[in-house]
């Protein structure tokens, strides 16, 4: 997660502050996200360094599951983190509803246990072709709506949407407003989250670097710990 955004947008974050330092200064919560690239994660070490939430890649398209998902998803939970799963979308392969079902069927579900965040849709630059996967802005908005509606039908929660403002402006623009239901997880590797995608007035999570204190990407939740708990409980 984030590799395509770094490739296309660069990494302007100079790592002047760690995620725990940003969290302490702003009254927010430090966290992280990981995928198969991180392998078996030292969760007790990440917890000791201040991570209190984690997103774990579960699936991609309709033909990939993270081989380390169980170690990462259960390991983060077992040390006390609030954790969730995410799906890397390929809107040119199948419908949003089809990929939402694949996600839920392979670890992307949700339960009201106080430790599980709603699943996240990772929608960003195409790693294998045209930036917007060959879709128009209205077509991309329809695909995201298809995924979101099916995820809601399966879990009772709307997905968190992970994206960058630059990609969203190019590939979705003003064609779809998802701000009323889906929390925004914005990626921007700079000193601030900057301008947000269309219609969102604030971000819920900011991914500010792909390296730092924790394994994987570095994140902060925009709020105190009790608000993170509230997000997990719905």
GUMARMI-784643 format. One record per residue (C-alpha): residue number from 1; residue in one letter; z negated, x negated, y. Coordinates in nm, 4 decimals. Last residue first. Example, Ala and Ser with C-alpha at 12.3 -4.5 7.8 and 13.67 -1.06 7.14 Angstrom:
2
+------+-------+----------+----------+----------+
! lovo ! rokol !       pz !       px !       py !
+------+-------+----------+----------+----------+
!    2 !     S !  -0.7140 !  -1.3670 !  -0.1060 !
!    1 !     A !  -0.7800 !  -1.2300 !  -0.4500 !
+------+-------+----------+----------+----------+
END
This chain:
234
+------+-------+----------+----------+----------+
! lovo ! rokol !       pz !       px !       py !
+------+-------+----------+----------+----------+
!  234 !     X !  -1.4362 !   1.9835 !   0.1413 !
!  233 !     X !  -1.7040 !   1.7803 !  -0.0313 !
!  232 !     X !  -1.5281 !   1.4464 !   0.0101 !
!  231 !     X !  -1.4554 !   1.5112 !   0.3751 !
!  230 !     X !  -1.8187 !   1.6074 !   0.4320 !
!  229 !     X !  -1.9334 !   1.2837 !   0.2699 !
!  228 !     X !  -1.7112 !   1.0891 !   0.5084 !
!  227 !     X !  -1.8643 !   1.2916 !   0.7920 !
!  226 !     X !  -2.2140 !   1.1977 !   0.6688 !
!  225 !     X !  -2.1110 !   0.8313 !   0.6732 !
!  224 !     X !  -2.0292 !   0.8346 !   1.0434 !
!  223 !     X !  -1.6809 !   0.8821 !   1.1807 !
!  222 !     X !  -1.3283 !   0.7435 !   1.1911 !
!  221 !     X !  -1.3180 !   0.5772 !   0.8506 !
!  220 !     X !  -1.2261 !   0.2093 !   0.8650 !
!  219 !     X !  -0.9769 !   0.0313 !   0.6435 !
!  218 !     X !  -0.8845 !  -0.3130 !   0.5094 !
!  217 !     X !  -0.6161 !  -0.3453 !   0.2441 !
!  216 !     X !  -0.6589 !  -0.5100 !  -0.0944 !
!  215 !     X !  -0.9761 !  -0.6951 !  -0.1940 !
!  214 !     X !  -1.2356 !  -0.6761 !   0.0826 !
!  213 !     X !  -1.3260 !  -0.9075 !   0.3688 !
!  212 !     X !  -0.9752 !  -0.9473 !   0.5028 !
!  211 !     X !  -0.6108 !  -0.8964 !   0.4223 !
!  210 !     X !  -0.3726 !  -0.5986 !   0.4526 !
!  209 !     X !  -0.4961 !  -0.5102 !   0.7989 !
!  208 !     X !  -0.5790 !  -0.2124 !   1.0217 !
!  207 !     X !  -0.5745 !   0.0828 !   0.7873 !
!  206 !     X !  -0.7186 !   0.3565 !   1.0085 !
!  205 !     X !  -0.8773 !   0.6609 !   0.8473 !
!  204 !     X !  -0.9378 !   1.0073 !   0.9954 !
!  203 !     X !  -0.6949 !   0.9739 !   1.2842 !
!  202 !     X !  -0.6999 !   1.1812 !   1.6004 !
!  201 !     X !  -0.4841 !   1.4313 !   1.7865 !
!  200 !     X !  -0.2224 !   1.4603 !   1.5159 !
!  199 !     X !   0.0794 !   1.6555 !   1.6427 !
!  198 !     X !   0.3459 !   1.3870 !   1.5936 !
!  197 !     X !   0.2301 !   1.0519 !   1.4574 !
!  196 !     X !  -0.0445 !   0.8626 !   1.6413 !
!  195 !     X !  -0.0170 !   0.6218 !   1.9334 !
!  194 !     X !  -0.2322 !   0.3141 !   1.8840 !
!  193 !     X !  -0.4626 !   0.2509 !   1.5890 !
!  192 !     X !  -0.6124 !  -0.0416 !   1.7762 !
!  191 !     X !  -0.6130 !  -0.4218 !   1.7655 !
!  190 !     X !  -0.3030 !  -0.4392 !   1.5485 !
!  189 !     X !  -0.1930 !  -0.3821 !   1.1927 !
!  188 !     X !  -0.1191 !  -0.0115 !   1.2150 !
!  187 !     X !  -0.1497 !   0.2213 !   0.9192 !
!  186 !     X !  -0.2626 !   0.5776 !   0.9838 !
!  185 !     X !  -0.4587 !   0.7934 !   0.7426 !
!  184 !     X !  -0.4304 !   1.1409 !   0.8903 !
!  183 !     X !  -0.6273 !   1.4342 !   0.7519 !
!  182 !     X !  -0.3997 !   1.7132 !   0.6277 !
!  181 !     X !  -0.4458 !   2.0776 !   0.7204 !
!  180 !     X !  -0.3811 !   2.1423 !   1.0884 !
!  179 !     X !  -0.2073 !   1.8103 !   1.1479 !
!  178 !     X !   0.0829 !   1.8740 !   0.9132 !
!  177 !     X !   0.3368 !   1.9640 !   1.1802 !
!  176 !     X !   0.6934 !   1.9148 !   1.0563 !
!  175 !     X !   1.0280 !   1.8541 !   1.2249 !
!  174 !     X !   0.8746 !   1.6737 !   1.5226 !
!  173 !     X !   0.9740 !   1.3285 !   1.3992 !
!  172 !     X !   0.9951 !   1.3172 !   1.0224 !
!  171 !     X !   1.1918 !   0.9998 !   0.9409 !
!  170 !     X !   1.1972 !   0.8009 !   1.2642 !
!  169 !     X !   0.8733 !   0.9147 !   1.4238 !
!  168 !     X !   0.7004 !   0.9041 !   1.0869 !
!  167 !     X !   0.8099 !   0.5463 !   1.0213 !
!  166 !     X !   0.6898 !   0.4244 !   1.3606 !
!  165 !     X !   0.3655 !   0.6210 !   1.3491 !
!  164 !     X !   0.2731 !   0.4730 !   1.0137 !
!  163 !     X !   0.1869 !   0.6769 !   0.7063 !
!  162 !     X !  -0.0934 !   0.7982 !   0.4826 !
!  161 !     X !  -0.1337 !   1.1759 !   0.4578 !
!  160 !     X !  -0.4601 !   1.3101 !   0.3147 !
!  159 !     X !  -0.3761 !   1.5845 !   0.0723 !
!  158 !     X !  -0.4772 !   1.9467 !   0.1199 !
!  157 !     X !  -0.7517 !   2.0564 !  -0.1156 !
!  156 !     X !  -0.7776 !   2.3453 !  -0.3633 !
!  155 !     X !  -0.6727 !   2.1140 !  -0.6450 !
!  154 !     X !  -0.3527 !   2.2423 !  -0.8080 !
!  153 !     X !  -0.2322 !   2.4824 !  -0.5397 !
!  152 !     X !  -0.3278 !   2.2342 !  -0.2681 !
!  151 !     X !  -0.1296 !   1.9600 !  -0.4382 !
!  150 !     X !   0.1622 !   2.2007 !  -0.4717 !
!  149 !     X !   0.1521 !   2.2887 !  -0.1037 !
!  148 !     X !   0.1251 !   1.9266 !   0.0027 !
!  147 !     X !   0.4108 !   1.8033 !  -0.2148 !
!  146 !     X !   0.6440 !   2.0816 !  -0.1047 !
!  145 !     X !   0.5388 !   2.0374 !   0.2579 !
!  144 !     X !   0.6148 !   1.6651 !   0.2349 !
!  143 !     X !   0.9606 !   1.7431 !   0.0956 !
!  142 !     X !   1.0266 !   2.0028 !   0.3664 !
!  141 !     X !   0.9313 !   1.7538 !   0.6377 !
!  140 !     X !   1.1643 !   1.4983 !   0.4801 !
!  139 !     X !   1.4513 !   1.7477 !   0.4770 !
!  138 !     X !   1.3852 !   1.8442 !   0.8382 !
!  137 !     X !   1.3912 !   1.4785 !   0.9388 !
!  136 !     X !   1.7083 !   1.4214 !   0.7389 !
!  135 !     X !   1.6804 !   1.2629 !   0.3978 !
!  134 !     X !   1.8579 !   0.9535 !   0.2622 !
!  133 !     X !   1.5336 !   0.7906 !   0.1528 !
!  132 !     X !   1.4173 !   0.7632 !   0.5143 !
!  131 !     X !   1.4353 !   0.3849 !   0.5341 !
!  130 !     X !   1.7479 !   0.3538 !   0.3233 !
!  129 !     X !   1.6997 !   0.1550 !   0.0049 !
!  128 !     X !   1.4527 !   0.0098 !  -0.2414 !
!  127 !     X !   1.1146 !  -0.0274 !  -0.0698 !
!  126 !     X !   1.1600 !   0.3020 !   0.1206 !
!  125 !     X !   0.9356 !   0.2918 !   0.4252 !
!  124 !     X !   0.6409 !   0.5310 !   0.4283 !
!  123 !     X !   0.4774 !   0.8314 !   0.2627 !
!  122 !     X !   0.1543 !   0.7522 !   0.0775 !
!  121 !     X !   0.0197 !   1.0978 !  -0.0100 !
!  120 !     X !  -0.3576 !   1.0862 !  -0.0473 !
!  119 !     X !  -0.5802 !   1.2700 !  -0.2931 !
!  118 !     X !  -0.8876 !   1.4419 !  -0.1561 !
!  117 !     X !  -1.1948 !   1.2167 !  -0.1595 !
!  116 !     X !  -1.4304 !   1.2098 !  -0.4565 !
!  115 !     X !  -1.7977 !   1.1123 !  -0.4322 !
!  114 !     X !  -1.9674 !   1.4358 !  -0.3261 !
!  113 !     X !  -1.9006 !   1.5945 !  -0.6650 !
!  112 !     X !  -1.6574 !   1.8601 !  -0.5438 !
!  111 !     X !  -1.3726 !   1.7560 !  -0.7706 !
!  110 !     X !  -1.0256 !   1.6277 !  -0.6915 !
!  109 !     X !  -0.7178 !   1.5332 !  -0.8895 !
!  108 !     X !  -0.4958 !   1.2297 !  -0.8548 !
!  107 !     X !  -0.5661 !   1.0688 !  -1.1897 !
!  106 !     X !  -0.2425 !   1.1117 !  -1.3821 !
!  105 !     X !  -0.1840 !   1.4876 !  -1.4030 !
!  104 !     X !  -0.2626 !   1.5303 !  -1.0339 !
!  103 !     X !  -0.0044 !   1.2680 !  -0.9369 !
!  102 !     X !   0.2651 !   1.3975 !  -1.1707 !
!  101 !     X !   0.2073 !   1.7479 !  -1.0360 !
!  100 !     X !   0.2368 !   1.6262 !  -0.6779 !
!   99 !     X !   0.5539 !   1.4386 !  -0.7731 !
!   98 !     X !   0.7174 !   1.7546 !  -0.9076 !
!   97 !     X !   0.6045 !   1.9565 !  -0.6039 !
!   96 !     X !   0.7552 !   1.7011 !  -0.3671 !
!   95 !     X !   1.0867 !   1.7248 !  -0.5444 !
!   94 !     X !   1.2416 !   1.4377 !  -0.7351 !
!   93 !     X !   1.3872 !   1.0894 !  -0.6870 !
!   92 !     X !   1.4858 !   1.0697 !  -0.3189 !
!   91 !     X !   1.1361 !   1.1568 !  -0.1961 !
!   90 !     X !   0.9867 !   0.8468 !  -0.3573 !
!   89 !     X !   0.6181 !   0.8866 !  -0.2771 !
!   88 !     X !   0.3376 !   0.6405 !  -0.3431 !
!   87 !     X !   0.0455 !   0.8507 !  -0.4724 !
!   86 !     X !  -0.3185 !   0.7966 !  -0.3791 !
!   85 !     X !  -0.6568 !   0.8313 !  -0.5459 !
!   84 !     X !  -1.0013 !   0.8824 !  -0.3961 !
!   83 !     X !  -1.3364 !   0.7099 !  -0.3731 !
!   82 !     X !  -1.6824 !   0.7505 !  -0.2294 !
!   81 !     X !  -1.8515 !   0.4272 !  -0.3258 !
!   80 !     X !  -2.1730 !   0.4072 !  -0.5272 !
!   79 !     X !  -2.1193 !   0.1107 !  -0.7582 !
!   78 !     X !  -2.0007 !   0.3429 !  -1.0363 !
!   77 !     X !  -1.7504 !   0.5220 !  -0.8147 !
!   76 !     X !  -1.5696 !   0.2001 !  -0.7247 !
!   75 !     X !  -1.5597 !   0.1022 !  -1.0909 !
!   74 !     X !  -1.4302 !   0.4411 !  -1.2011 !
!   73 !     X !  -1.1245 !   0.4297 !  -0.9758 !
!   72 !     X !  -1.0603 !   0.0561 !  -1.0079 !
!   71 !     X !  -1.1228 !   0.0070 !  -1.3769 !
!   70 !     X !  -0.9477 !   0.3344 !  -1.4639 !
!   69 !     X !  -0.6497 !   0.2667 !  -1.2366 !
!   68 !     X !  -0.5766 !  -0.0843 !  -1.3599 !
!   67 !     X !  -0.2475 !   0.0077 !  -1.5300 !
!   66 !     X !  -0.1383 !   0.1984 !  -1.2154 !
!   65 !     X !   0.0938 !   0.4766 !  -1.3280 !
!   64 !     X !   0.4675 !   0.4700 !  -1.2741 !
!   63 !     X !   0.7521 !   0.7043 !  -1.3726 !
!   62 !     X !   0.7378 !   1.0119 !  -1.1525 !
!   61 !     X !   0.7447 !   0.8466 !  -0.8065 !
!   60 !     X !   0.4401 !   0.6203 !  -0.7859 !
!   59 !     X !   0.0983 !   0.6891 !  -0.9340 !
!   58 !     X !  -0.2744 !   0.6223 !  -0.9215 !
!   57 !     X !  -0.3278 !   0.3863 !  -0.6312 !
!   56 !     X !  -0.6962 !   0.3590 !  -0.5486 !
!   55 !     X !  -0.8600 !   0.4616 !  -0.2205 !
!   54 !     X !  -1.2007 !   0.3159 !  -0.1506 !
!   53 !     X !  -1.5185 !   0.4044 !   0.0337 !
!   52 !     X !  -1.8440 !   0.2341 !   0.1238 !
!   51 !     X !  -1.7306 !  -0.1264 !   0.1635 !
!   50 !     X !  -2.0080 !  -0.3425 !   0.3107 !
!   49 !     X !  -1.9873 !  -0.6896 !   0.1610 !
!   48 !     X !  -2.2291 !  -0.5970 !  -0.1177 !
!   47 !     X !  -2.0070 !  -0.3025 !  -0.2068 !
!   46 !     X !  -1.7048 !  -0.5319 !  -0.2287 !
!   45 !     X !  -1.8995 !  -0.7717 !  -0.4516 !
!   44 !     X !  -2.0209 !  -0.4894 !  -0.6746 !
!   43 !     X !  -1.6629 !  -0.3710 !  -0.7016 !
!   42 !     X !  -1.5160 !  -0.6975 !  -0.8237 !
!   41 !     X !  -1.1668 !  -0.5555 !  -0.8785 !
!   40 !     X !  -0.9652 !  -0.5803 !  -1.1990 !
!   39 !     X !  -0.6024 !  -0.6133 !  -1.0944 !
!   38 !     X !  -0.5413 !  -0.6392 !  -0.7193 !
!   37 !     X !  -0.1647 !  -0.5838 !  -0.7432 !
!   36 !     X !  -0.2251 !  -0.2690 !  -0.9485 !
!   35 !     X !  -0.3368 !  -0.0965 !  -0.6329 !
!   34 !     X !  -0.6230 !  -0.1204 !  -0.3859 !
!   33 !     X !  -0.7613 !   0.0487 !  -0.0778 !
!   32 !     X !  -1.0585 !  -0.0489 !   0.1359 !
!   31 !     X !  -1.3546 !   0.0825 !   0.3297 !
!   30 !     X !  -1.5816 !   0.0373 !   0.6282 !
!   29 !     X !  -1.7535 !   0.3396 !   0.7842 !
!   28 !     X !  -1.7692 !   0.4278 !   1.1555 !
!   27 !     X !  -2.0385 !   0.3852 !   1.4183 !
!   26 !     X !  -1.7958 !   0.1912 !   1.6361 !
!   25 !     X !  -1.9483 !  -0.1560 !   1.6428 !
!   24 !     X !  -2.0847 !  -0.1387 !   1.2897 !
!   23 !     X !  -1.7537 !  -0.0156 !   1.1490 !
!   22 !     X !  -1.5573 !  -0.2831 !   1.3315 !
!   21 !     X !  -1.7953 !  -0.5490 !   1.1990 !
!   20 !     X !  -1.7767 !  -0.4104 !   0.8437 !
!   19 !     X !  -1.3938 !  -0.4074 !   0.8628 !
!   18 !     X !  -1.3897 !  -0.7690 !   0.9790 !
!   17 !     X !  -1.3171 !  -0.8655 !   1.3356 !
!   16 !     X !  -1.0883 !  -1.1227 !   1.4916 !
!   15 !     X !  -0.8486 !  -1.0715 !   1.2032 !
!   14 !     X !  -0.5449 !  -1.1438 !   1.4213 !
!   13 !     X !  -0.3929 !  -0.8008 !   1.3715 !
!   12 !     X !  -0.0284 !  -0.8164 !   1.4751 !
!   11 !     X !   0.1051 !  -0.7855 !   1.1230 !
!   10 !     X !   0.4740 !  -0.7017 !   1.1206 !
!    9 !     X !   0.6455 !  -0.3641 !   1.1512 !
!    8 !     X !   0.8995 !  -0.3629 !   0.8708 !
!    7 !     X !   0.7426 !  -0.6008 !   0.6196 !
!    6 !     X !   0.3865 !  -0.5074 !   0.7183 !
!    5 !     X !   0.4728 !  -0.1409 !   0.6711 !
!    4 !     X !   0.6354 !  -0.2123 !   0.3361 !
!    3 !     X !   0.3292 !  -0.4007 !   0.2150 !
!    2 !     X !   0.0925 !  -0.1326 !   0.3386 !
!    1 !     X !   0.0000 !   0.0000 !   0.0000 !
+------+-------+----------+----------+----------+
END
